[in-house]
Amino acid sequence: MAIKIFIDQGHNPFGFNSGAEGNGLKEQDITYNVGIYLAQLLQNDERFEVLTSRTCITQVVGYSNSSSLAERVGLANRWGADWFLSIHCNSSTNPNARGSEIYVYRSRNQAYYMAREILQQITRQLQLQDRGVKINPDFYVLRRTDMPAMLIELAFITNAADAEKLKNSQQIFAQAIYDGLVNYLF
Ligand SMILES: [Zn+2]
């Protein structure tokens, strides 16, 4: 039976639950694209089934900040996803902050070990600083999902060198996530 991967492209195109901005880029556009590229890779692989939280770039999920998060988690829970991947870009007031990191609910579970594989692929394929897999039980999308879940911070939108990769290497981000997923599962 195919493994069901739910891809949450973090944030809405505008208004509530919209994302960070930096270097002329909007987080929600990058996460939307990387999510779609990842979905295409998974759709071409018969071992997987895939569902995304946003199906077009102008789609708004929810009617408030909290309902937007609840709707993303609810979609995955109702669909019976096996894995939940939420895709984000990091930001900081410090323009030197850079690199990639992944959040999971707790240490040494399935999500934690898959996250390590994915992070290794992202940092290797995109030559990004490895900030590690981090534990954060407070994130709603990690707390309320019924399946192993992770929140991937691809890179810093507020760092010039990272932002350049977020802008120009979206297919490679998707490929790296796919490779990490496959390495862990098979
Ligand atoms: Zn975000």
Backbone and ligand atoms as CSV (ligand in chain L), in Angstrom:
chain,resi,resn,atom,element,x,y,z
A,1,MET,N,N,0.845,-1.200,0.000
A,1,MET,CA,C,0.000,0.000,0.000
A,1,MET,C,C,0.880,1.250,0.000
A,2,ALA,N,N,0.451,2.242,-0.752
A,2,ALA,CA,C,1.266,3.465,-0.883
A,2,ALA,C,C,1.345,4.208,0.456
A,3,ILE,N,N,2.463,4.842,0.660
A,3,ILE,CA,C,2.689,5.647,1.864
A,3,ILE,C,C,2.130,7.046,1.609
A,4,LYS,N,N,1.281,7.507,2.524
A,4,LYS,CA,C,0.583,8.783,2.319
A,4,LYS,C,C,1.364,9.935,2.946
A,5,ILE,N,N,1.819,10.830,2.075
A,5,ILE,CA,C,2.621,11.980,2.521
A,5,ILE,C,C,1.772,13.245,2.408
A,6,PHE,N,N,1.574,13.923,3.522
A,6,PHE,CA,C,0.868,15.207,3.501
A,6,PHE,C,C,1.905,16.332,3.518
A,7,ILE,N,N,1.804,17.216,2.529
A,7,ILE,CA,C,2.724,18.356,2.442
A,7,ILE,C,C,1.966,19.620,2.796
A,8,ASP,N,N,2.363,20.243,3.888
A,8,ASP,CA,C,1.780,21.533,4.247
A,8,ASP,C,C,2.725,22.637,3.800
A,9,GLN,N,N,2.294,23.378,2.769
A,9,GLN,CA,C,3.076,24.547,2.378
A,9,GLN,C,C,2.709,25.653,3.355
A,10,GLY,N,N,3.606,25.900,4.311
A,10,GLY,CA,C,3.322,26.846,5.390
A,10,GLY,C,C,2.821,28.177,4.857
A,11,HIS,N,N,1.834,28.737,5.541
A,11,HIS,CA,C,1.368,30.118,5.322
A,11,HIS,C,C,0.380,30.288,4.168
A,12,ASN,N,N,-0.264,31.450,4.226
A,12,ASN,CA,C,-1.236,31.869,3.220
A,12,ASN,C,C,-0.617,32.941,2.325
A,13,PRO,N,N,-1.208,33.175,1.134
A,13,PRO,CA,C,-0.613,34.141,0.202
A,13,PRO,C,C,-0.628,35.579,0.734
A,14,PHE,N,N,-1.580,35.904,1.621
A,14,PHE,CA,C,-1.668,37.268,2.174
A,14,PHE,C,C,-2.531,37.207,3.419
A,15,GLY,N,N,-2.541,38.312,4.181
A,15,GLY,CA,C,-3.418,38.409,5.344
A,15,GLY,C,C,-2.974,37.519,6.479
A,16,PHE,N,N,-3.952,36.941,7.205
A,16,PHE,CA,C,-3.607,36.116,8.368
A,16,PHE,C,C,-2.792,34.897,7.951
A,17,ASN,N,N,-1.927,34.492,8.856
A,17,ASN,CA,C,-1.019,33.353,8.633
A,17,ASN,C,C,-0.184,33.494,7.355
A,18,SER,N,N,0.100,34.737,6.957
A,18,SER,CA,C,1.087,34.893,5.884
A,18,SER,C,C,2.475,34.852,6.518
A,19,GLY,N,N,3.497,34.650,5.688
A,19,GLY,CA,C,4.808,34.312,6.225
A,19,GLY,C,C,5.784,35.469,6.285
A,20,ALA,N,N,7.035,35.110,6.470
A,20,ALA,CA,C,8.111,36.094,6.587
A,20,ALA,C,C,8.479,36.643,5.210
A,21,GLU,N,N,9.138,37.813,5.236
A,21,GLU,CA,C,9.634,38.395,3.996
A,21,GLU,C,C,11.087,38.802,4.181
A,22,GLY,N,N,11.828,38.776,3.084
A,22,GLY,CA,C,13.217,39.216,3.134
A,22,GLY,C,C,13.830,39.122,1.765
A,23,ASN,N,N,14.753,40.032,1.495
A,23,ASN,CA,C,15.479,40.026,0.216
A,23,ASN,C,C,14.531,39.978,-0.986
A,24,GLY,N,N,13.380,40.667,-0.857
A,24,GLY,CA,C,12.420,40.736,-1.951
A,24,GLY,C,C,11.602,39.481,-2.151
A,25,LEU,N,N,11.698,38.548,-1.205
A,25,LEU,CA,C,10.984,37.272,-1.338
A,25,LEU,C,C,9.915,37.148,-0.267
A,26,LYS,N,N,8.874,36.368,-0.590
A,26,LYS,CA,C,7.835,36.043,0.388
A,26,LYS,C,C,7.903,34.558,0.701
A,27,GLU,N,N,7.944,34.250,1.993
A,27,GLU,CA,C,8.047,32.858,2.429
A,27,GLU,C,C,6.969,31.983,1.798
A,28,GLN,N,N,5.721,32.502,1.780
A,28,GLN,CA,C,4.593,31.678,1.342
A,28,GLN,C,C,4.696,31.266,-0.131
A,29,ASP,N,N,5.375,32.083,-0.949
A,29,ASP,CA,C,5.548,31.718,-2.361
A,29,ASP,C,C,6.592,30.613,-2.504
A,30,ILE,N,N,7.654,30.718,-1.731
A,30,ILE,CA,C,8.716,29.699,-1.790
A,30,ILE,C,C,8.195,28.357,-1.268
A,31,THR,N,N,7.501,28.402,-0.139
A,31,THR,CA,C,7.009,27.140,0.434
A,31,THR,C,C,5.946,26.520,-0.473
A,32,TYR,N,N,5.157,27.373,-1.123
A,32,TYR,CA,C,4.173,26.834,-2.063
A,32,TYR,C,C,4.874,26.071,-3.187
A,33,ASN,N,N,5.868,26.703,-3.801
A,33,ASN,CA,C,6.557,26.090,-4.943
A,33,ASN,C,C,7.304,24.826,-4.548
A,34,VAL,N,N,8.060,24.887,-3.476
A,34,VAL,CA,C,8.831,23.710,-3.054
A,34,VAL,C,C,7.862,22.561,-2.759
A,35,GLY,N,N,6.729,22.881,-2.148
A,35,GLY,CA,C,5.722,21.858,-1.861
A,35,GLY,C,C,5.173,21.218,-3.124
A,36,ILE,N,N,4.924,22.030,-4.141
A,36,ILE,CA,C,4.408,21.498,-5.407
A,36,ILE,C,C,5.467,20.642,-6.109
A,37,TYR,N,N,6.712,21.096,-6.111
A,37,TYR,CA,C,7.785,20.300,-6.733
A,37,TYR,C,C,7.950,18.969,-6.006
A,38,LEU,N,N,7.875,19.006,-4.687
A,38,LEU,CA,C,7.989,17.772,-3.909
A,38,LEU,C,C,6.806,16.846,-4.205
A,39,ALA,N,N,5.615,17.430,-4.299
A,39,ALA,CA,C,4.426,16.627,-4.609
A,39,ALA,C,C,4.569,15.945,-5.967
A,40,GLN,N,N,5.154,16.655,-6.938
A,40,GLN,CA,C,5.344,16.065,-8.274
A,40,GLN,C,C,6.306,14.877,-8.217
A,41,LEU,N,N,7.382,15.025,-7.459
A,41,LEU,CA,C,8.342,13.911,-7.316
A,41,LEU,C,C,7.655,12.693,-6.696
A,42,LEU,N,N,6.843,12.940,-5.694
A,42,LEU,CA,C,6.174,11.836,-4.995
A,42,LEU,C,C,5.082,11.209,-5.866
A,43,GLN,N,N,4.396,12.046,-6.650
A,43,GLN,CA,C,3.340,11.531,-7.532
A,43,GLN,C,C,3.908,10.628,-8.617
A,44,ASN,N,N,5.152,10.894,-9.000
A,44,ASN,CA,C,5.802,10.069,-10.022
A,44,ASN,C,C,6.403,8.790,-9.454
A,45,ASP,N,N,6.219,8.567,-8.182
A,45,ASP,CA,C,6.780,7.394,-7.500
A,45,ASP,C,C,5.603,6.598,-6.937
A,46,GLU,N,N,5.388,5.401,-7.476
A,46,GLU,CA,C,4.178,4.639,-7.110
A,46,GLU,C,C,4.159,4.203,-5.644
A,47,ARG,N,N,5.273,4.359,-4.962
A,47,ARG,CA,C,5.313,3.994,-3.541
A,47,ARG,C,C,4.584,5.016,-2.672
A,48,PHE,N,N,4.217,6.171,-3.271
A,48,PHE,CA,C,3.642,7.250,-2.472
A,48,PHE,C,C,2.298,7.733,-2.998
A,49,GLU,N,N,1.507,8.244,-2.050
A,49,GLU,CA,C,0.333,9.065,-2.346
A,49,GLU,C,C,0.596,10.406,-1.704
A,50,VAL,N,N,0.086,11.469,-2.294
A,50,VAL,CA,C,0.428,12.789,-1.759
A,50,VAL,C,C,-0.776,13.724,-1.751
A,51,LEU,N,N,-0.820,14.568,-0.733
A,51,LEU,CA,C,-1.838,15.621,-0.646
A,51,LEU,C,C,-1.151,16.884,-0.145
A,52,THR,N,N,-1.500,18.038,-0.734
A,52,THR,CA,C,-0.916,19.308,-0.286
A,52,THR,C,C,-1.984,20.180,0.374
A,53,SER,N,N,-1.561,21.025,1.298
A,53,SER,CA,C,-2.532,21.887,1.990
A,53,SER,C,C,-3.016,23.017,1.093
A,54,ARG,N,N,-2.174,23.455,0.151
A,54,ARG,CA,C,-2.577,24.488,-0.812
A,54,ARG,C,C,-2.434,23.892,-2.203
A,55,THR,N,N,-3.489,24.023,-3.014
A,55,THR,CA,C,-3.438,23.450,-4.357
A,55,THR,C,C,-3.236,24.513,-5.430
A,56,CYS,N,N,-3.365,25.790,-5.088
A,56,CYS,CA,C,-2.959,26.853,-6.002
A,56,CYS,C,C,-2.381,27.993,-5.171
A,57,ILE,N,N,-1.548,28.814,-5.812
A,57,ILE,CA,C,-0.722,29.764,-5.060
A,57,ILE,C,C,-1.547,30.873,-4.412
A,58,THR,N,N,-2.771,31.094,-4.909
A,58,THR,CA,C,-3.612,32.145,-4.336
A,58,THR,C,C,-4.564,31.621,-3.257
A,59,GLN,N,N,-4.522,30.312,-3.005
A,59,GLN,CA,C,-5.469,29.720,-2.058
A,59,GLN,C,C,-5.181,30.151,-0.620
A,60,VAL,N,N,-6.246,30.552,0.081
A,60,VAL,CA,C,-6.159,30.905,1.492
A,60,VAL,C,C,-6.741,29.745,2.299
A,61,VAL,N,N,-6.005,29.259,3.285
A,61,VAL,CA,C,-6.474,28.150,4.123
A,61,VAL,C,C,-6.930,28.715,5.462
A,62,GLY,N,N,-8.183,28.439,5.831
A,62,GLY,CA,C,-8.726,28.905,7.105
A,62,GLY,C,C,-9.296,30.312,7.004
A,63,TYR,N,N,-9.795,30.817,8.153
A,63,TYR,CA,C,-10.388,32.158,8.192
A,63,TYR,C,C,-9.781,32.997,9.309
A,64,SER,N,N,-8.712,32.480,9.926
A,64,SER,CA,C,-7.975,33.209,10.956
A,64,SER,C,C,-6.653,32.474,11.130
A,65,ASN,N,N,-5.756,33.077,11.898
A,65,ASN,CA,C,-4.463,32.432,12.123
A,65,ASN,C,C,-4.617,31.015,12.670
A,66,SER,N,N,-5.407,30.890,13.735
A,66,SER,CA,C,-5.502,29.587,14.389
A,66,SER,C,C,-6.289,28.589,13.543
A,67,SER,N,N,-7.349,29.059,12.856
A,67,SER,CA,C,-8.119,28.117,12.033
A,67,SER,C,C,-7.307,27.683,10.813
A,68,SER,N,N,-6.374,28.520,10.383
A,68,SER,CA,C,-5.525,28.150,9.252
A,68,SER,C,C,-4.649,26.956,9.623
A,69,LEU,N,N,-4.073,26.995,10.814
A,69,LEU,CA,C,-3.253,25.871,11.277
A,69,LEU,C,C,-4.119,24.639,11.524
A,70,ALA,N,N,-5.283,24.854,12.139
A,70,ALA,CA,C,-6.176,23.732,12.452
A,70,ALA,C,C,-6.650,23.046,11.180
A,71,GLU,N,N,-6.904,23.834,10.135
A,71,GLU,CA,C,-7.375,23.266,8.873
A,71,GLU,C,C,-6.290,22.399,8.218
A,72,ARG,N,N,-5.052,22.847,8.273
A,72,ARG,CA,C,-3.939,22.079,7.694
A,72,ARG,C,C,-3.799,20.727,8.409
A,73,VAL,N,N,-3.832,20.779,9.737
A,73,VAL,CA,C,-3.709,19.547,10.522
A,73,VAL,C,C,-4.938,18.662,10.322
A,74,GLY,N,N,-6.119,19.290,10.286
A,74,GLY,CA,C,-7.357,18.538,10.108
A,74,GLY,C,C,-7.386,17.792,8.778
A,75,LEU,N,N,-6.915,18.444,7.720
A,75,LEU,CA,C,-6.847,17.796,6.398
A,75,LEU,C,C,-6.003,16.531,6.465
A,76,ALA,N,N,-4.851,16.640,7.095
A,76,ALA,CA,C,-3.929,15.492,7.184
A,76,ALA,C,C,-4.515,14.386,8.058
A,77,ASN,N,N,-5.105,14.757,9.174
A,77,ASN,CA,C,-5.687,13.755,10.086
A,77,ASN,C,C,-6.861,13.031,9.429
A,78,ARG,N,N,-7.739,13.781,8.761
A,78,ARG,CA,C,-8.911,13.163,8.130
A,78,ARG,C,C,-8.504,12.272,6.956
A,79,TRP,N,N,-7.467,12.664,6.256
A,79,TRP,CA,C,-6.984,11.886,5.107
A,79,TRP,C,C,-6.279,10.605,5.565
A,80,GLY,N,N,-5.825,10.606,6.815
A,80,GLY,CA,C,-5.085,9.458,7.327
A,80,GLY,C,C,-3.661,9.412,6.810
A,81,ALA,N,N,-3.025,10.581,6.777
A,81,ALA,CA,C,-1.635,10.656,6.307
A,81,ALA,C,C,-0.731,9.799,7.186
A,82,ASP,N,N,0.313,9.253,6.557
A,82,ASP,CA,C,1.334,8.525,7.325
A,82,ASP,C,C,2.426,9.459,7.829
A,83,TRP,N,N,2.653,10.542,7.074
A,83,TRP,CA,C,3.699,11.520,7.418
A,83,TRP,C,C,3.191,12.911,7.118
A,84,PHE,N,N,3.603,13.857,7.943
A,84,PHE,CA,C,3.200,15.257,7.776
A,84,PHE,C,C,4.466,16.106,7.693
A,85,LEU,N,N,4.641,16.780,6.561
A,85,LEU,CA,C,5.814,17.649,6.378
A,85,LEU,C,C,5.335,19.079,6.188
A,86,SER,N,N,5.688,19.957,7.109
A,86,SER,CA,C,5.329,21.364,6.973
A,86,SER,C,C,6.572,22.127,6.517
A,87,ILE,N,N,6.427,22.875,5.432
A,87,ILE,CA,C,7.583,23.524,4.817
A,87,ILE,C,C,7.559,25.028,5.098
A,88,HIS,N,N,8.679,25.529,5.597
A,88,HIS,CA,C,8.797,26.940,5.974
A,88,HIS,C,C,10.154,27.499,5.574
A,89,CYS,N,N,10.242,28.851,5.638
A,89,CYS,CA,C,11.533,29.534,5.557
A,89,CYS,C,C,11.755,30.250,6.884
A,90,ASN,N,N,12.965,30.209,7.364
A,90,ASN,CA,C,13.305,30.862,8.620
A,90,ASN,C,C,13.542,32.357,8.397
A,91,SER,N,N,13.460,33.134,9.486
A,91,SER,CA,C,13.790,34.555,9.396
A,91,SER,C,C,14.378,35.003,10.725
A,92,SER,N,N,15.134,36.076,10.673
A,92,SER,CA,C,15.779,36.601,11.877
A,92,SER,C,C,16.030,38.079,11.682
A,93,THR,N,N,16.100,38.832,12.798
A,93,THR,CA,C,16.507,40.235,12.714
A,93,THR,C,C,18.012,40.327,12.455
A,94,ASN,N,N,18.726,39.241,12.697
A,94,ASN,CA,C,20.162,39.190,12.416
A,94,ASN,C,C,20.386,38.671,10.992
A,95,PRO,N,N,20.837,39.521,10.088
A,95,PRO,CA,C,20.987,39.084,8.687
A,95,PRO,C,C,22.063,38.022,8.497
A,96,ASN,N,N,22.884,37.795,9.510
A,96,ASN,CA,C,23.913,36.758,9.404
A,96,ASN,C,C,23.396,35.375,9.777
A,97,ALA,N,N,22.249,35.303,10.422
A,97,ALA,CA,C,21.670,33.990,10.754
A,97,ALA,C,C,21.365,33.271,9.458
A,98,ARG,N,N,21.827,32.014,9.359
A,98,ARG,CA,C,21.676,31.295,8.094
A,98,ARG,C,C,21.617,29.802,8.363
A,99,GLY,N,N,21.227,29.056,7.347
A,99,GLY,CA,C,21.249,27.604,7.442
A,99,GLY,C,C,19.865,26.991,7.550
A,100,SER,N,N,19.908,25.681,7.673
A,100,SER,CA,C,18.698,24.873,7.601
A,100,SER,C,C,18.495,24.136,8.926
A,101,GLU,N,N,17.232,23.993,9.352
A,101,GLU,CA,C,16.940,23.229,10.571
A,101,GLU,C,C,15.549,22.615,10.460
A,102,ILE,N,N,15.316,21.564,11.235
A,102,ILE,CA,C,14.004,20.898,11.219
A,102,ILE,C,C,13.536,20.705,12.656
A,103,TYR,N,N,12.265,20.994,12.888
A,103,TYR,CA,C,11.664,20.804,14.214
A,103,TYR,C,C,10.807,19.546,14.246
A,104,VAL,N,N,10.908,18.821,15.357
A,104,VAL,CA,C,10.040,17.665,15.599
A,104,VAL,C,C,9.489,17.752,17.021
A,105,TYR,N,N,8.492,16.933,17.304
A,105,TYR,CA,C,7.796,17.000,18.593
A,105,TYR,C,C,8.674,16.502,19.737
A,106,ARG,N,N,9.372,15.389,19.485
A,106,ARG,CA,C,10.291,14.895,20.516
A,106,ARG,C,C,11.424,14.114,19.873
A,107,SER,N,N,12.412,13.791,20.687
A,107,SER,CA,C,13.631,13.174,20.181
A,107,SER,C,C,13.443,11.674,19.946
A,108,ARG,N,N,14.252,11.146,19.059
A,108,ARG,CA,C,14.406,9.703,18.880
A,108,ARG,C,C,13.116,8.962,18.562
A,109,ASN,N,N,12.242,9.602,17.826
A,109,ASN,CA,C,11.101,8.865,17.279
A,109,ASN,C,C,11.264,8.828,15.760
A,110,GLN,N,N,10.285,8.272,15.056
A,110,GLN,CA,C,10.385,8.142,13.598
A,110,GLN,C,C,10.615,9.487,12.921
A,111,ALA,N,N,9.844,10.492,13.340
A,111,ALA,CA,C,9.960,11.808,12.703
A,111,ALA,C,C,11.362,12.373,12.907
A,112,TYR,N,N,11.898,12.153,14.099
A,112,TYR,CA,C,13.242,12.657,14.414
A,112,TYR,C,C,14.277,12.045,13.472
A,113,TYR,N,N,14.206,10.737,13.282
A,113,TYR,CA,C,15.223,10.086,12.452
A,113,TYR,C,C,15.026,10.404,10.966
A,114,MET,N,N,13.775,10.509,10.524
A,114,MET,CA,C,13.573,10.928,9.134
A,114,MET,C,C,14.054,12.364,8.938
A,115,ALA,N,N,13.802,13.220,9.919
A,115,ALA,CA,C,14.235,14.619,9.828
A,115,ALA,C,C,15.751,14.710,9.685
A,116,ARG,N,N,16.456,13.841,10.389
A,116,ARG,CA,C,17.926,13.862,10.273
A,116,ARG,C,C,18.369,13.534,8.854
A,117,GLU,N,N,17.701,12.560,8.243
A,117,GLU,CA,C,18.027,12.203,6.844
A,117,GLU,C,C,17.746,13.365,5.903
A,118,ILE,N,N,16.577,13.974,6.071
A,118,ILE,CA,C,16.178,15.074,5.192
A,118,ILE,C,C,17.116,16.268,5.361
A,119,LEU,N,N,17.443,16.583,6.611
A,119,LEU,CA,C,18.322,17.729,6.856
A,119,LEU,C,C,19.701,17.498,6.253
A,120,GLN,N,N,20.180,16.265,6.354
A,120,GLN,CA,C,21.481,15.953,5.774
A,120,GLN,C,C,21.468,16.174,4.251
A,121,GLN,N,N,20.374,15.744,3.612
A,121,GLN,CA,C,20.275,15.938,2.160
A,121,GLN,C,C,20.186,17.421,1.795
A,122,ILE,N,N,19.395,18.178,2.528
A,122,ILE,CA,C,19.255,19.614,2.225
A,122,ILE,C,C,20.595,20.324,2.387
A,123,THR,N,N,21.266,20.089,3.505
A,123,THR,CA,C,22.511,20.828,3.759
A,123,THR,C,C,23.599,20.414,2.770
A,124,ARG,N,N,23.583,19.145,2.389
A,124,ARG,CA,C,24.590,18.656,1.448
A,124,ARG,C,C,24.317,19.166,0.032
A,125,GLN,N,N,23.074,18.987,-0.429
A,125,GLN,CA,C,22.766,19.319,-1.824
A,125,GLN,C,C,22.745,20.824,-2.083
A,126,LEU,N,N,22.449,21.609,-1.048
A,126,LEU,CA,C,22.375,23.063,-1.249
A,126,LEU,C,C,23.515,23.811,-0.581
A,127,GLN,N,N,24.438,23.066,0.016
A,127,GLN,CA,C,25.585,23.703,0.687
A,127,GLN,C,C,25.108,24.748,1.703
A,128,LEU,N,N,24.218,24.302,2.589
A,128,LEU,CA,C,23.703,25.184,3.634
A,128,LEU,C,C,24.244,24.746,4.989
A,129,GLN,N,N,24.349,25.696,5.907
A,129,GLN,CA,C,24.783,25.375,7.262
A,129,GLN,C,C,23.762,24.441,7.938
A,130,ASP,N,N,24.273,23.433,8.642
A,130,ASP,CA,C,23.416,22.462,9.333
A,130,ASP,C,C,23.179,22.937,10.768
A,131,ARG,N,N,21.956,23.394,11.037
A,131,ARG,CA,C,21.624,23.888,12.383
A,131,ARG,C,C,21.002,22.795,13.253
A,132,GLY,N,N,20.821,21.631,12.684
A,132,GLY,CA,C,20.394,20.488,13.479
A,132,GLY,C,C,18.893,20.244,13.488
A,133,VAL,N,N,18.527,19.052,13.975
A,133,VAL,CA,C,17.123,18.716,14.218
A,133,VAL,C,C,16.812,19.140,15.648
A,134,LYS,N,N,15.781,19.934,15.825
A,134,LYS,CA,C,15.468,20.532,17.125
A,134,LYS,C,C,14.107,20.050,17.626
A,135,ILE,N,N,13.965,20.053,18.927
A,135,ILE,CA,C,12.720,19.586,19.544
A,135,ILE,C,C,11.881,20.800,19.922
A,136,ASN,N,N,10.611,20.804,19.502
A,136,ASN,CA,C,9.710,21.867,19.948
A,136,ASN,C,C,8.285,21.328,20.039
A,137,PRO,N,N,7.869,20.914,21.233
A,137,PRO,CA,C,6.516,20.353,21.393
A,137,PRO,C,C,5.421,21.415,21.361
A,138,ASP,N,N,5.794,22.689,21.214
A,138,ASP,CA,C,4.791,23.759,21.250
A,138,ASP,C,C,4.165,24.055,19.886
A,139,PHE,N,N,4.827,23.696,18.789
A,139,PHE,CA,C,4.264,23.999,17.474
A,139,PHE,C,C,2.956,23.233,17.271
A,140,TYR,N,N,1.924,23.979,16.909
A,140,TYR,CA,C,0.592,23.380,16.742
A,140,TYR,C,C,0.627,22.202,15.774
A,141,VAL,N,N,1.312,22.384,14.631
A,141,VAL,CA,C,1.295,21.340,13.594
A,141,VAL,C,C,2.051,20.081,14.037
A,142,LEU,N,N,2.903,20.207,15.041
A,142,LEU,CA,C,3.592,19.018,15.577
A,142,LEU,C,C,2.770,18.382,16.687
A,143,ARG,N,N,2.072,19.218,17.420
A,143,ARG,CA,C,1.317,18.792,18.609
A,143,ARG,C,C,0.014,18.096,18.237
A,144,ARG,N,N,-0.668,18.577,17.195
A,144,ARG,CA,C,-2.028,18.130,16.936
A,144,ARG,C,C,-2.154,17.141,15.786
A,145,THR,N,N,-1.049,16.810,15.139
A,145,THR,CA,C,-1.083,15.821,14.062
A,145,THR,C,C,-1.105,14.418,14.665
A,146,ASP,N,N,-1.866,13.530,14.031
A,146,ASP,CA,C,-1.991,12.143,14.522
A,146,ASP,C,C,-0.872,11.251,14.019
A,147,MET,N,N,-0.002,11.799,13.155
A,147,MET,CA,C,1.040,10.980,12.520
A,147,MET,C,C,2.391,11.662,12.754
A,148,PRO,N,N,3.507,10.947,12.480
A,148,PRO,CA,C,4.818,11.597,12.614
A,148,PRO,C,C,4.870,12.873,11.781
A,149,ALA,N,N,5.357,13.944,12.392
A,149,ALA,CA,C,5.298,15.257,11.753
A,149,ALA,C,C,6.611,15.999,11.956
A,150,MET,N,N,6.920,16.844,10.976
A,150,MET,CA,C,8.097,17.704,11.135
A,150,MET,C,C,7.850,19.039,10.459
A,151,LEU,N,N,8.559,20.039,10.948
A,151,LEU,CA,C,8.477,21.381,10.376
A,151,LEU,C,C,9.873,21.724,9.865
A,152,ILE,N,N,9.960,21.852,8.536
A,152,ILE,CA,C,11.252,22.040,7.879
A,152,ILE,C,C,11.484,23.526,7.624
A,153,GLU,N,N,12.529,24.077,8.201
A,153,GLU,CA,C,12.938,25.457,7.901
A,153,GLU,C,C,14.048,25.357,6.856
A,154,LEU,N,N,13.662,25.580,5.591
A,154,LEU,CA,C,14.574,25.323,4.469
A,154,LEU,C,C,15.873,26.098,4.604
A,155,ALA,N,N,15.747,27.401,4.874
A,155,ALA,CA,C,16.902,28.312,4.958
A,155,ALA,C,C,16.361,29.660,5.416
A,156,PHE,N,N,17.255,30.634,5.621
A,156,PHE,CA,C,16.834,31.948,6.121
A,156,PHE,C,C,16.543,32.906,4.960
A,157,ILE,N,N,15.299,33.376,4.925
A,157,ILE,CA,C,14.887,34.328,3.894
A,157,ILE,C,C,15.549,35.689,4.135
A,158,THR,N,N,16.003,35.924,5.368
A,158,THR,CA,C,16.599,37.216,5.744
A,158,THR,C,C,18.119,37.242,5.558
A,159,ASN,N,N,18.689,36.124,5.121
A,159,ASN,CA,C,20.128,36.077,4.825
A,159,ASN,C,C,20.323,36.103,3.309
A,160,ALA,N,N,21.192,36.953,2.819
A,160,ALA,CA,C,21.299,37.168,1.374
A,160,ALA,C,C,21.679,35.889,0.628
A,161,ALA,N,N,22.671,35.162,1.140
A,161,ALA,CA,C,23.134,33.960,0.425
A,161,ALA,C,C,22.074,32.855,0.476
A,162,ASP,N,N,21.436,32.681,1.637
A,162,ASP,CA,C,20.361,31.690,1.754
A,162,ASP,C,C,19.190,32.059,0.833
A,163,ALA,N,N,18.825,33.339,0.825
A,163,ALA,CA,C,17.674,33.794,0.038
A,163,ALA,C,C,17.899,33.535,-1.445
A,164,GLU,N,N,19.133,33.658,-1.873
A,164,GLU,CA,C,19.451,33.406,-3.279
A,164,GLU,C,C,19.119,31.951,-3.636
A,165,LYS,N,N,19.416,31.041,-2.716
A,165,LYS,CA,C,19.107,29.615,-2.948
A,165,LYS,C,C,17.600,29.368,-2.871
A,166,LEU,N,N,16.940,30.043,-1.937
A,166,LEU,CA,C,15.484,29.887,-1.824
A,166,LEU,C,C,14.798,30.359,-3.099
A,167,LYS,N,N,15.390,31.361,-3.733
A,167,LYS,CA,C,14.804,31.910,-4.956
A,167,LYS,C,C,15.092,31.030,-6.167
A,168,ASN,N,N,16.330,30.559,-6.271
A,168,ASN,CA,C,16.781,29.938,-7.523
A,168,ASN,C,C,16.938,28.419,-7.486
A,169,SER,N,N,16.811,27.809,-6.327
A,169,SER,CA,C,17.090,26.364,-6.225
A,169,SER,C,C,15.922,25.590,-5.611
A,170,GLN,N,N,14.703,26.020,-5.938
A,170,GLN,CA,C,13.530,25.406,-5.295
A,170,GLN,C,C,13.386,23.928,-5.663
A,171,GLN,N,N,13.735,23.581,-6.901
A,171,GLN,CA,C,13.658,22.167,-7.323
A,171,GLN,C,C,14.642,21.312,-6.527
A,172,ILE,N,N,15.799,21.881,-6.220
A,172,ILE,CA,C,16.810,21.114,-5.470
A,172,ILE,C,C,16.357,20.907,-4.024
A,173,PHE,N,N,15.724,21.911,-3.429
A,173,PHE,CA,C,15.155,21.719,-2.090
A,173,PHE,C,C,14.169,20.547,-2.101
A,174,ALA,N,N,13.299,20.538,-3.111
A,174,ALA,CA,C,12.301,19.466,-3.191
A,174,ALA,C,C,12.980,18.106,-3.379
A,175,GLN,N,N,13.964,18.061,-4.251
A,175,GLN,CA,C,14.688,16.810,-4.498
A,175,GLN,C,C,15.380,16.320,-3.222
A,176,ALA,N,N,15.969,17.243,-2.473
A,176,ALA,CA,C,16.680,16.878,-1.241
A,176,ALA,C,C,15.709,16.293,-0.212
A,177,ILE,N,N,14.528,16.896,-0.086
A,177,ILE,CA,C,13.531,16.377,0.857
A,177,ILE,C,C,13.091,14.978,0.411
A,178,TYR,N,N,12.845,14.848,-0.878
A,178,TYR,CA,C,12.444,13.546,-1.434
A,178,TYR,C,C,13.523,12.487,-1.177
A,179,ASP,N,N,14.774,12.833,-1.438
A,179,ASP,CA,C,15.875,11.882,-1.248
A,179,ASP,C,C,15.991,11.465,0.222
A,180,GLY,N,N,15.845,12.420,1.130
A,180,GLY,CA,C,15.935,12.108,2.554
A,180,GLY,C,C,14.820,11.166,2.985
A,181,LEU,N,N,13.622,11.447,2.470
A,181,LEU,CA,C,12.456,10.627,2.763
A,181,LEU,C,C,12.664,9.174,2.285
A,182,VAL,N,N,13.121,9.044,1.054
A,182,VAL,CA,C,13.338,7.727,0.464
A,182,VAL,C,C,14.473,6.988,1.203
A,183,ASN,N,N,15.544,7.703,1.511
A,183,ASN,CA,C,16.664,7.093,2.253
A,183,ASN,C,C,16.190,6.534,3.585
A,184,TYR,N,N,15.329,7.273,4.261
A,184,TYR,CA,C,14.863,6.820,5.564
A,184,TYR,C,C,13.915,5.625,5.431
A,185,LEU,N,N,13.021,5.686,4.449
A,185,LEU,CA,C,11.927,4.702,4.392
A,185,LEU,C,C,12.317,3.388,3.743
A,186,PHE,N,N,13.295,3.382,2.816
A,186,PHE,CA,C,13.558,2.175,2.036
A,186,PHE,C,C,15.010,1.710,2.149
L,1,ZN,ZN,ZN,6.879,29.931,8.404
